[in-house]
Amino acid sequence: MELFLQQVLNGLTLGGVYCLVALGLTLVYGILHVPNFAHGAFYMAGAYAAFFLIERLGFNYWLAMAGAAVAVALLSVLAERLVFHPLRNAPYLHHMIASIGILLFLESGAQALWGADFHRMATPYSQILSFGDVTLPAQRLLIIVAAFVLVLLLQLFLKKTITGATIVAMAQNRDGAALVGIDANRVAMLTFAIAGVLAAMAAVLYAPINLVYSSMGHLVITKAFVIIVLGGMGSVPGAIASGLIIGFAESFGAFYISTDYKDIIAFVLLVAILSLRPEGLFRKGAY
């Protein structure tokens, strides 16, 4: 039972990180209706921004997280204004190529500035907590709590505020939202900013465990794409549920099967579930 509970906690940790990244990706997909491959680079940029603030400027962990969130939010808005907005009437393939270009540009920039080495981010939460026979690093507990709080705040924002409702309206029907007076440009910039904040905070939470390096966003963004397809493209509840499913599947799969197959479990689940429900878990009708 202790080992089982240990895997539950590990699954919540992975699921929390995946949820935060996938939610940002889902919100952007709702506006653009194309996958933003640059989202993994924004995740990486958040980790490097926090690492710079901690190591070079002496910021504490929380101030560095806030600074990284602001920096990546601005970077995301800049990408939307300079790259995605001019392509708003272009074929969707152009958006995908542009997002890959941003990804390569940011990764090359990170390598030029910090090199290809792995870096360890300092955290004040290096203690090991014990709950009976179950042990958990304090950083992992922080990830679980922070992910839950951020997901809850995002849900309240989308459902209880007028600004959040405009994002939902744009995701449902862009033309209809414009007809009732919603500023599409403002909503697009806000959506990219929120996605950037979520990616940066996920990276800063997970970086003390997973290290900081230029290609750190590759595997996370791949899993995030699996999650949004699994949950239903553009579905926020689907992204949350699928993120937790993938987190638990990887945690239990690595323990009961083999760590060698941990990273392919998500893709096996994707094939299995889409074979039964092609539209995803939380979407009516296939697209």
N, C-alpha and C positions, 0 to 999 in steps of 0.2 A: 504493500500500500504506500509506503514511503517513496519508493521509486516511481510509482504511478503518479503521486502528487508532484514529485519533482518534475516529471515530464509535462504535467498540466501547467506548472509555472513557466517552464521553458517555452511551451506552446503559446502562452499568453504574451510572453516577451516578444517572440517572433511575430505573432499575430498583430500585436500593437504597432510594431514598426511597419509591417506590410499595410495595415489599415491606413496609417497616416499618409504613406506615399501613394497608395491606390486612391485615396479620397481626392487628393489634389489632381491626380491624373483623370479621375472621373469627372470632376468639375470642369476641367479644361475641355475634355471630350464633349461635355454637354453643350459648350459654347461653339467650339470649332467643328465638332463631329469628325475629327481626325485624331489619331493617336499622336501624342506629343512625345517623341523620342528624346527630346532634350530634357525631359523631366529628371532623368537619371543624372544628368550633368548638374542640374540645379541642386539635387541631393548632395552630390560631391562638393559643389561650391559652398554649400552650407557648412559642411564639415571643415573644409579648409579655412573658411572665414572665422569660424569659432577657434580653430587651432591657432590661427594668426593672432587673434585677439588675446588668447590665453598666454601663448608662448612669447610673443613679441611685445605686446602692450601691457601685459600683466592683469588683464581683466579676470574677474572670478567667473566661475562656470556659468552662472545664471545670466550675468551681464553679457558674456560671450554668446550665449544662446540667443538672447534678445537681439544683440548686434548682428548675428548671423541671419536671423529671421528677417530683419529689416533689409540687410544687404541683398539677400536672395529674392525678397519681394520686389525690390527695385530692379534687380537683374531680370526677373520674370516679366515685369511690366515693360521694361526696355525691349525685351525680345518680342513682346506682343506688338508694341508700337512700330518697331523698326523692321520686323520680319513678317509676323503673321498678319498684321492689319493690312499692309499693302497687298497681301495675297488673298484677301477675303473673297474675291470674286474669281480666283483662279481655281483650276481643278484640284481636287484633294491631294493628288499625288505631289503637287508642288509644296503643300504644307509639310508633307512627310519628308521630302527631300530637304526642305529648309530646316526642319527640326533636327535631322541627322547632322546637317552642317553646323548647327549651334552646338550639338553634342561634341563633335570633333574639335571645334574651335575652343570650347571651354576646357576639354580634357588636355589639349595641347598647351593651352595657357597655363593650366595647373602644373603640368610637367616642366614647363619652362621656368616657372617661378619657384617651385618646391622640389623639382626632380621626381624621379620615379620611385624613390624610397618610400617605405612604410613609416608612418609616424604614429606615435601613441599620444592620445589626448588625455591630459590630466583631468581627474574628476575628484571631487571631495567625497564621493560616495563609493569608496573602495572596501567598505566593511562587508563581512559575511554575516548575514542574519540567520538565526535558527528559529524554526517554528516546530517544536518537538524534535522529530527525527529528520525533518525536511530543512535543508539549508538553501539559502538564496542570496546571491550577491546583492548588495543594496542598489547597485546601478540597474539591475534587472527589475527590481521592485519599482524603482523610479520610472522605468520605461512603461511598466504596466499601468501605474497610477496616472502618469502624464498622458499616455495614449487614451485612457478612458476619459479623462477630463477634457482633452482636446476634441475628441469625437463628440462628447456630450455638448460642448460649447458650439461646435459647428452645427450640430443638429438643431439646437435652440436658435442659432442665428438664422438658419435657412427657413425654419418653420415659424418663428415668432417675430421676426423683424421684417419691415417693408423692404429693406435693402436685400435681405436674403431671399424674399419672395420674388424680387426682380431677377435674381440669378436663376431660380427655379423656372420662372416664366420664360426666360431666354432659352433655357435648355429644352423646354417643352415645345416652344414655337417662336423662333426668332422673328419672323415677319409679323406675327400677331402681337408680340411684345412691343415691336417698334410702332405698330399702329395705335397702341394705347398710350404712347408717349414715353416709353422706357428708352433711355439713352444706351444704345447698344455698345458704344465705345467705352463708356464709363463702366458698364457691367463687365465687359471683357477685361478691362484693366484690373478691376477689383477681383475678378475670378483668378486671373494669373497671379495676383499678389497673394491671395489666400493659398493657392496651390504652392507658391514659393515658400511661404511661411511654414506650411505643413511639412514640405520636403526638408527644409533646413532644420526644423526642430526634430524630426525623425532622425536625421543624420547626426545631430549633436547628441541626442540621447543614446544612439547605438554605437557611435564612434569609439568611446572608451572601451568597448568590448571587442569591436571588429576592426580597429585601427583606421587610419586615414591614409588614403592613397588615390591616385588619379583615376583608376578604373573601378572604384568602389561602388559606383552607381549601376554597373552593368547588370549584375545578378539581381539586385533589388528591383530595378525597373523591369527586368524580364518577368520576375515574379508578380510585379504590380500589374503588368499587362495580362498575365494569366488570371489574376484576381478579378479585374474588371470585365474580362470576357466571361469568366465563370459566373460572376454575379449578375451579369446583364449589362451591356454597354450603356453607360450613363446612369446607372442605378446606384444611388448613395447607400441605401440599406444593403444592396447586393455586394458592394465593395467592402462594407464592414463585416458582413457575415462570411464572405469568401476569404477575406484576410485572416479571420480567426480559424476558418477551416484549414487553410493552407498552413498556418502556423502550427496547429495541433497535429496535422498530418505529418509535417516534417519532423516535429519533435518526437512523436511516437514512432515514426518510421525509422528515424536514426537510431533510436534506442532498441526497438524490438527486431528490426531487420538488419540494417547496416548503415553506418555513416557514409559509406561510399555511394549510396543511392539516395541520399537526403535531397539533393537538388533536382532530381528527376521526378520525385513524388508529385510535385505540383503539376507537372505536365501529364503524368499518368491520370491524375484526378480530372484534369481538364478534358482529356479525351473521353474518359469514362462518363462524366456527367453530361458533356455536350452530345454524346451518342444517344443519351436518353432524353435530354432536354436542350435542343439546339439553341434556344433563345436565352439560355442562362437561367439561373435560379430565380431571379426577381424581375424578369422582363416578359411582358405578354407579346408574343409574336416574334418571329426571327427576322433579323435585318441583315 
